[in-house]
């Protein structure tokens, strides 16, 4: 495969003629202060990478009273996306570098032993701009048909036109898109599935939703590769006394309204294990340095912003803390490790006994 420096957005526009994202005044909200004056988490505006703005998805930008989760439910036109394409594109290289290669061999073995299959049907839940497919499809042999699920039709279109066209051995890769609800997945919805994938999804689900996902995968007898779930641990160069307080407040923010945040992988291990699946977990940390200044700055603003939203009493100290960290980032002097975990659940193939 020829190497290129083009971004996924460049590829999408070149291959599929994708238009620029429509301007929607209510979509892509940004946060321009640590504690909004009206007590809400956001205000309207288009996604912005300049100044103090936080791109939708990088921080606490859901509308007041809403649960900031990747709900894959059928929605009306007034229900705005929670994840801006700009954020998903910005994080894609770090995601690709972080995902665990160690889980691929047991996955390949399972896929190779599937009976009577001439190709693989892969369901990607909460696909966003399709980064999981761009990472995984070229690492698996055999013809693949990807079924891309997301709640945002623009992201689905982006993912479809920027999808890979060939597997590791040159076999054809095809895609289709679906809008649906991860909380309503059933074995019937996954009928014929060879694999279920998701990236950065588990930590924005509830226990009930993860149990539903595990039951659906078990009922369909298909494995699940679920990557980049937050682990609740962050390491920054030149440690600061406020690091631990910010991290603890952020983790509490992640657990709002029954979401699992850093507890998601443990809950998923229990849920899949209860259905007889063999579960493997491997670390997949972001390692951010001078080459990731844009992503690190966005992550910092979102991380600190969520912490202050959870604990407003941190605001005054957090403002100075964030300014110092952003200055170090801009100077190329900041290194950050954001810990994540990847999970591979190898469900029992259908027709076997426990």
Order of alpha helices (4+ residues) and beta strands (2+ residues): alpha-alpha-alpha-beta-alpha-beta-alpha-beta-beta-alpha-beta-alpha-alpha-beta-beta-alpha-alpha-beta
